[in-house]
Amino acid sequence: MSFKGLKETIGNYIKTEDNLRNNYQNYTIGSVWKDVAGVAVDKYTDKIVLKDKKLTIYIASAPLRQEIMYSKVALLDKINAHLPYQKIEEIVVK
């Protein structure tokens, strides 16, 4: 095995580890969101994405989206209290 092959193998492993970590974090944030926001809010949640310490929440209901916008700081504190890994710095509601 040449050094180039070894370098590619290690690079692929690191990329896989990052993808695994991102998938785990997105899965965990989904269950934390259900606990923090409640079942009723989770029912109107289309998608949740965590990337670069920014949580993006896609809500189907406009009035609910507006209500969540007003309570972002409280939600941020509650979510961060439940997370065992990197903490969220910003919540974006779409």
N, CA and C atoms as a LAMMPS dump frame, in Angstrom:
ITEM: TIMESTEP
0
ITEM: NUMBER OF ATOMS
282
ITEM: BOX BOUNDS ff ff ff
-5.0000000000000000e+02 5.0000000000000000e+02
-5.0000000000000000e+02 5.0000000000000000e+02
-5.0000000000000000e+02 5.0000000000000000e+02
ITEM: ATOMS id mol type element x y z
1 1 1 N 0.85 -1.177 0
2 1 2 C 0 0 0
3 1 3 C 0.893 1.236 0
4 2 1 N 0.632 2.143 -0.893
5 2 2 C 1.424 3.365 -0.977
6 2 3 C 0.902 4.401 0.014
7 3 1 N 1.689 5.46 0.167
8 3 2 C 1.273 6.522 1.083
9 3 3 C 0.029 7.237 0.563
10 4 1 N -0.081 7.324 -0.753
11 4 2 C -1.261 7.974 -1.328
12 4 3 C -2.52 7.169 -1.001
13 5 1 N -2.441 5.861 -1.1
14 5 2 C -3.576 5.008 -0.771
15 5 3 C -3.946 5.102 0.701
16 6 1 N -2.929 5.172 1.551
17 6 2 C -3.158 5.295 2.984
18 6 3 C -3.813 6.635 3.312
19 7 1 N -3.341 7.684 2.647
20 7 2 C -3.905 9.015 2.865
21 7 3 C -5.382 9.038 2.465
22 8 1 N -5.713 8.446 1.338
23 8 2 C -7.105 8.397 0.884
24 8 3 C -7.967 7.586 1.849
25 9 1 N -7.43 6.476 2.324
26 9 2 C -8.175 5.632 3.257
27 9 3 C -8.478 6.375 4.551
28 10 1 N -7.479 7.047 5.09
29 10 2 C -7.685 7.811 6.328
30 10 3 C -8.653 8.966 6.085
31 11 1 N -8.539 9.646 4.966
32 11 2 C -9.454 10.738 4.629
33 11 3 C -10.896 10.257 4.518
34 12 1 N -11.084 9.108 3.874
35 12 2 C -12.44 8.556 3.755
36 12 3 C -13.007 8.173 5.113
37 13 1 N -12.166 7.628 5.996
38 13 2 C -12.611 7.254 7.334
39 13 3 C -13.058 8.486 8.121
40 14 1 N -12.276 9.552 8.03
41 14 2 C -12.623 10.781 8.752
42 14 3 C -13.929 11.355 8.224
43 15 1 N -14.127 11.354 6.92
44 15 2 C -15.38 11.844 6.35
45 15 3 C -16.55 11.002 6.836
46 16 1 N -16.357 9.692 6.892
47 16 2 C -17.41 8.806 7.368
48 16 3 C -17.728 9.092 8.831
49 17 1 N -16.706 9.309 9.638
50 17 2 C -16.92 9.614 11.055
51 17 3 C -17.698 10.92 11.21
52 18 1 N -17.363 11.944 10.417
53 18 2 C -18.094 13.209 10.48
54 18 3 C -19.551 13.008 10.092
55 19 1 N -19.787 12.232 9.035
56 19 2 C -21.157 11.974 8.617
57 19 3 C -21.919 11.213 9.692
58 20 1 N -21.272 10.241 10.312
59 20 2 C -21.921 9.498 11.389
60 20 3 C -22.261 10.419 12.557
61 21 1 N -21.331 11.29 12.919
62 21 2 C -21.57 12.213 14.019
63 21 3 C -22.718 13.161 13.679
64 22 1 N -22.747 13.695 12.463
65 22 2 C -23.82 14.598 12.057
66 22 3 C -25.167 13.89 12.06
67 23 1 N -25.202 12.657 11.567
68 23 2 C -26.456 11.907 11.568
69 23 3 C -26.934 11.64 12.991
70 24 1 N -26.011 11.291 13.884
71 24 2 C -26.362 11.051 15.281
72 24 3 C -26.902 12.328 15.923
73 25 1 N -26.244 13.451 15.672
74 25 2 C -26.685 14.708 16.264
75 25 3 C -28.058 15.111 15.743
76 26 1 N -28.315 14.929 14.449
77 26 2 C -29.626 15.259 13.906
78 26 3 C -30.704 14.339 14.464
79 27 1 N -30.372 13.064 14.669
80 27 2 C -31.333 12.14 15.269
81 27 3 C -31.622 12.54 16.718
82 28 1 N -30.582 12.862 17.467
83 28 2 C -30.741 13.243 18.867
84 28 3 C -31.539 14.525 19
85 29 1 N -31.265 15.501 18.151
86 29 2 C -31.969 16.772 18.248
87 29 3 C -33.457 16.587 17.947
88 30 1 N -33.799 15.62 17.105
89 30 2 C -35.208 15.34 16.825
90 30 3 C -35.935 14.845 18.057
91 31 1 N -35.319 13.961 18.817
92 31 2 C -35.965 13.459 20.025
93 31 3 C -35.98 14.52 21.131
94 32 1 N -34.925 15.34 21.205
95 32 2 C -34.899 16.423 22.189
96 32 3 C -35.974 17.453 21.853
97 33 1 N -36.156 17.754 20.574
98 33 2 C -37.181 18.71 20.155
99 33 3 C -38.564 18.233 20.578
100 34 1 N -38.821 16.945 20.414
101 34 2 C -40.119 16.391 20.795
102 34 3 C -40.335 16.532 22.306
103 35 1 N -39.29 16.321 23.101
104 35 2 C -39.396 16.455 24.555
105 35 3 C -39.585 17.91 24.987
106 36 1 N -38.843 18.821 24.368
107 36 2 C -38.873 20.229 24.772
108 36 3 C -40.121 20.94 24.249
109 37 1 N -40.432 20.747 22.978
110 37 2 C -41.537 21.483 22.364
111 37 3 C -42.894 20.838 22.627
112 38 1 N -42.903 19.537 22.795
113 38 2 C -44.166 18.849 23.029
114 38 3 C -44.663 18.166 21.766
115 39 1 N -45.595 17.253 21.955
116 39 2 C -46.109 16.451 20.844
117 39 3 C -46.905 17.308 19.862
118 40 1 N -47.684 18.268 20.367
119 40 2 C -48.516 19.098 19.491
120 40 3 C -47.654 19.935 18.537
121 41 1 N -46.585 20.523 19.045
122 41 2 C -45.692 21.327 18.206
123 41 3 C -44.92 20.416 17.257
124 42 1 N -44.504 19.266 17.75
125 42 2 C -43.767 18.322 16.917
126 42 3 C -44.607 17.851 15.729
127 43 1 N -45.906 17.798 15.906
128 43 2 C -46.805 17.384 14.826
129 43 3 C -46.743 18.356 13.638
130 44 1 N -46.512 19.639 13.921
131 44 2 C -46.434 20.65 12.865
132 44 3 C -45.006 20.925 12.403
133 45 1 N -44.046 20.201 12.945
134 45 2 C -42.646 20.37 12.56
135 45 3 C -42.352 19.492 11.356
136 46 1 N -41.939 20.122 10.253
137 46 2 C -41.627 19.378 9.031
138 46 3 C -40.232 18.779 9.069
139 47 1 N -39.264 19.588 9.491
140 47 2 C -37.87 19.139 9.445
141 47 3 C -37.052 19.932 10.453
142 48 1 N -36.029 19.277 11.016
143 48 2 C -35.095 19.927 11.935
144 48 3 C -33.689 19.612 11.445
145 49 1 N -32.879 20.657 11.284
146 49 2 C -31.511 20.474 10.794
147 49 3 C -30.552 21.195 11.733
148 50 1 N -29.524 20.473 12.178
149 50 2 C -28.481 21.052 13.009
150 50 3 C -27.195 21.077 12.201
151 51 1 N -26.665 22.289 11.991
152 51 2 C -25.433 22.426 11.23
153 51 3 C -24.674 23.637 11.749
154 52 1 N -23.409 23.434 12.068
155 52 2 C -22.529 24.508 12.533
156 52 3 C -23.119 25.284 13.708
157 53 1 N -23.6 24.564 14.701
158 53 2 C -24.166 25.133 15.922
159 53 3 C -25.396 25.997 15.67
160 54 1 N -26.031 25.814 14.504
161 54 2 C -27.252 26.546 14.173
162 54 3 C -28.361 25.528 13.937
163 55 1 N -29.445 25.653 14.691
164 55 2 C -30.58 24.758 14.569
165 55 3 C -31.637 25.435 13.708
166 56 1 N -31.983 24.8 12.587
167 56 2 C -33.018 25.315 11.705
168 56 3 C -34.242 24.424 11.847
169 57 1 N -35.368 25.045 12.175
170 57 2 C -36.618 24.328 12.406
171 57 3 C -37.625 24.771 11.352
172 58 1 N -38.177 23.814 10.631
173 58 2 C -39.174 24.093 9.603
174 58 3 C -40.547 23.762 10.172
175 59 1 N -41.403 24.782 10.313
176 59 2 C -42.734 24.641 10.903
177 59 3 C -43.784 24.882 9.825
178 60 1 N -44.802 24.016 9.774
179 60 2 C -45.838 24.102 8.745
180 60 3 C -46.882 25.174 9.046
181 61 1 N -47.09 25.508 10.292
182 61 2 C -48.134 26.449 10.689
183 61 3 C -47.54 27.84 10.921
184 62 1 N -48.063 28.838 10.218
185 62 2 C -47.554 30.205 10.351
186 62 3 C -47.766 30.782 11.759
187 63 1 N -48.936 30.626 12.373
188 63 2 C -49.093 31.152 13.731
189 63 3 C -48.146 30.483 14.741
190 64 1 N -47.964 29.189 14.604
191 64 2 C -47.053 28.476 15.485
192 64 3 C -45.614 28.923 15.249
193 65 1 N -45.26 29.146 14
194 65 2 C -43.922 29.635 13.655
195 65 3 C -43.667 30.98 14.335
196 66 1 N -44.669 31.85 14.31
197 66 2 C -44.534 33.166 14.936
198 66 3 C -44.381 33.04 16.448
199 67 1 N -45.131 32.143 17.055
200 67 2 C -45.037 31.936 18.496
201 67 3 C -43.653 31.41 18.892
202 68 1 N -43.108 30.51 18.084
203 68 2 C -41.774 29.967 18.36
204 68 3 C -40.718 31.057 18.191
205 69 1 N -40.918 31.953 17.246
206 69 2 C -39.974 33.059 17.058
207 69 3 C -39.86 33.898 18.336
208 70 1 N -40.997 34.103 19.025
209 70 2 C -40.987 34.903 20.253
210 70 3 C -40.328 34.179 21.42
211 71 1 N -40.308 32.855 21.386
212 71 2 C -39.766 32.107 22.521
213 71 3 C -38.463 31.388 22.177
214 72 1 N -37.699 31.917 21.214
215 72 2 C -36.46 31.266 20.784
216 72 3 C -35.426 31.169 21.898
217 73 1 N -35.306 32.189 22.718
218 73 2 C -34.287 32.19 23.766
219 73 3 C -34.586 31.099 24.802
220 74 1 N -35.842 30.991 25.206
221 74 2 C -36.223 29.96 26.178
222 74 3 C -36.039 28.565 25.583
223 75 1 N -36.42 28.39 24.324
224 75 2 C -36.231 27.1 23.658
225 75 3 C -34.755 26.751 23.544
226 76 1 N -33.94 27.727 23.226
227 76 2 C -32.495 27.506 23.106
228 76 3 C -31.908 27.003 24.429
229 77 1 N -32.309 27.622 25.523
230 77 2 C -31.816 27.193 26.834
231 77 3 C -32.279 25.78 27.17
232 78 1 N -33.537 25.473 26.895
233 78 2 C -34.07 24.144 27.21
234 78 3 C -33.406 23.062 26.356
235 79 1 N -33.229 23.337 25.079
236 79 2 C -32.609 22.354 24.188
237 79 3 C -31.157 22.109 24.593
238 80 1 N -30.418 23.18 24.863
239 80 2 C -29.013 23.031 25.265
240 80 3 C -28.872 22.258 26.569
241 81 1 N -29.842 22.382 27.457
242 81 2 C -29.791 21.641 28.719
243 81 3 C -29.944 20.136 28.487
244 82 1 N -30.627 19.741 27.409
245 82 2 C -30.866 18.325 27.108
246 82 3 C -29.777 17.689 26.245
247 83 1 N -28.924 18.486 25.627
248 83 2 C -27.937 17.948 24.686
249 83 3 C -26.649 17.532 25.373
250 84 1 N -26.125 16.333 25.032
251 84 2 C -24.875 15.876 25.616
252 84 3 C -23.63 16.303 24.835
253 85 1 N -23.8 16.986 23.701
254 85 2 C -22.676 17.35 22.844
255 85 3 C -22.708 18.842 22.579
256 86 1 N -22.117 19.277 21.495
257 86 2 C -21.978 20.701 21.192
258 86 3 C -23.276 21.457 21.414
259 87 1 N -23.16 22.616 21.932
260 87 2 C -24.331 23.417 22.24
261 87 3 C -24.727 24.28 21.045
262 88 1 N -26.005 24.548 20.95
263 88 2 C -26.567 25.343 19.861
264 88 3 C -26.428 26.822 20.212
265 89 1 N -26.016 27.604 19.244
266 89 2 C -25.843 29.033 19.462
267 89 3 C -26.981 29.86 18.866
268 90 1 N -27.676 29.313 17.883
269 90 2 C -28.711 30.077 17.191
270 90 3 C -29.842 29.146 16.741
271 91 1 N -31.06 29.668 16.811
272 91 2 C -32.219 28.937 16.281
273 91 3 C -32.82 29.766 15.154
274 92 1 N -33.05 29.135 14.022
275 92 2 C -33.691 29.775 12.878
276 92 3 C -34.998 29.033 12.631
277 93 1 N -36.085 29.767 12.513
278 93 2 C -37.406 29.171 12.283
279 93 3 C -37.868 29.551 10.889
280 94 1 N -38.218 28.533 10.107
281 94 2 C -38.675 28.775 8.743
282 94 3 C -40.002 28.105 8.537
